[in-house]
């Protein structure tokens, strides 16, 4: 698979089959993850693969309580009914969760782990697996900085490849000139560029966006 195909076609998946993922596949994904760039080559990450259904359910309950307790009322209100529902499982019953954590606190640990997670998710797409980032917590727990939580599994539905060119049209490219910085619209492939002011007024939230 070409890298560009994975970058443009990867989607966040929230419905999975119950099919297990074999150890060899998980090892290939982690091997791809650790190729990520990282500050001064410290490679500060640890990967914890969670498959036990009881543990996943336990983590889901703890995560929902954490979000309800720590997120502002204004931000949490739209998700409150889901988070308070006992039957709602925050990992959407994915058969595996990969916790990417830092071995210790540091100025770039979160960024390093996030880069590793992106590598892992692109590699998963190449393996015909679905993933979804779970960014519900970034705090010290038992001496480790928990930074990224990609869930992993086989999608139960055909992935929708709806047009995401709006993301490109709404991006801004700043180029340095001798007199300072100029802003130019980012021209999406096959799409006319937009005026900066017009693009800012057209920002919209994706319907499948979640903070977790």
N, C-alpha and C positions, 0 to 999 in steps of 0.2 A: 504494500500500500504506500502511495506517495504521502509524504508528510502533509502537504497542502490539503489533501482529502480529509485527513484526520482533523486538522485545525478547523476547516470550514464546516465539517459535517458532524462533529461531536455535539451531543446534546445532553442536558441533565435528564436523567431517567428516574422516574418515581414509581414505576411498576415493574416488578421482577418475577421471573419464574422461581420455583423452588430448587432448580438444578444447582448442584454443588459445583464449586470451582476447584479444579485439582491443584495440588501443590506446585507442579511444574509451571503452570500458568502464573500462579501468584509470584513465584520466584522470578519469572521473566519480567513481570510488571515492576517488581522492586528493583531488579537490575537496571531497568530503564529509568526508574525514579532517581537512583543515586548518580546518574550521569548529569544531573542538573547542576547548573552553576551555583556556587555558594561562596560566601565571603571568606577570603583568605584560605580557601580550600580546607576549612575545618570539618566539613561534612558532619554537622552536629546532630543528625537525625537518628531516630530509632523508629522501626516499623513494627507495629503490633497487629497481627492478623486475628480478628475475632470472628469465630464461626458459630460458637455455642449459642443456641437460640435463647437460652435462659439468661446468659450474660448480655446479649443484645437487648432483650426486653428490659433488663435491669438498667442498662445504660440509657435506654429510651426514656424510662420513667424519671431517672435522675436528671436527664437533659431537659425534659419538659418542666420539672420543678425549678431547675436553675434558671431557665428563661423567664418563667413567670415571676421569679423572685428578684431578678436583676435587671430586667428590661423595663424601660419607662412605660407608664400606662398608655401614653399616646402611641408609642411604637408597637406595643404588644396587642392592642385592642383588636386589630383585624385578625389576629391569629389565636385569640384567647379561647374561642370555642373549640378549636382543634386541640390546643395544648391541654385543656381541661378534660377532654374526652378520654376515658380510660382505654377505649379501643384504638385510639390513634397511636400508631407506632412511628416514631420520628425517622426511622431508617427505612420506612416503607417495605418492611419485611425482605430487604435484600439479604441474600444468603451469607454475605461477608462484609465486614467493616475493616478498613485498614486505618489504624490510628498512627499518624505521623507526628512524632513528638521530639522535642529537643532534649538532649542529655542534660543540659543545664541552661539557666537563663543567660541571654547574651543579646547584644544590640541588634543582631541580624537573624536571630534564630527563626522568627516567624516568617520572614521573607525566604530564607533558605528552604524551610519546610514547604512553603507554598509553591516554590519552583519545583521541588521534587514531586508534589502532588499533581501539578500540571503535566509533568512528564508521564507520571503513572496513568493519568486519565486518558491521555492521547494514546499511550501504548495499549490500554484496555480497549479503546475503540478499534484499534487494529486487530484485536483478538475477538472482535464482535461482541464485546461486553459493554454493558451500560454502567455509568458511574454518576455520582452526584456529590458535590462538595457539601459537607456539613460544617458550617462555620459557627457553631453555637457557643463555643467556649474558647477562651484563650487565657488560661490562668495556671498557676503552679499547682500541681497535684502530685503528692508523693515524690517531690524532687524533680519532676519532669515538666517541661513547658509543653502543654498540649496545643498543637498549632493547626492541624488539618485532619479532617475526617472524611476521606472519600469512601462512600459505600459502593459496593461492587456486586454485579450479578448480570444474568442474562435478561435483556428487556423482554417483557411479556407482550409488548405491542410493537408494531412497526414504528421505527423512529420517524417523526415528522421532520422533514427537511424544509420547513417554511423559510421564506426569504429573510435572511438576517442582514441584508445590505443596509438597512436603516442604521445599524450600529456604525457602519463605516461612514455613512453620510453625516452622522452626528458627531463624528470625531473631528478634532481640530489638530492640524499639523502646524507647529511653530518652527519657522526657519530663521536662523540668525542672519541678520544683515549688518552691514557696518554701522547703520544708524540705529540698530536695536533689533527687536523681534517683530517679524511680520506673521500675522495669522492668516492661514489659507484653509478653505474647506478641503476635507479629504475626499477625493473623488472615488467612489465605489466603482468596481468593475461593472460596466453596463448600466451605470446610473449617473445622471447628471449631477454635478456638484451643486451644493446648496450654499446660499449666503450664510455667513456665520450667525447673524442675528436671527434669520429665519430658522436655522437649524436649532438654535437654543430654544426657540419657541415651540418646537415640535417634539421635544423630548417626551417620551412616553414610557411607562413602566410595562415590562413584559408581563403577560398574563400568568406565566408559570413561575414568576419570581417568588422566592421564599428566603427568609433569613436563616434557614436551617436546612 
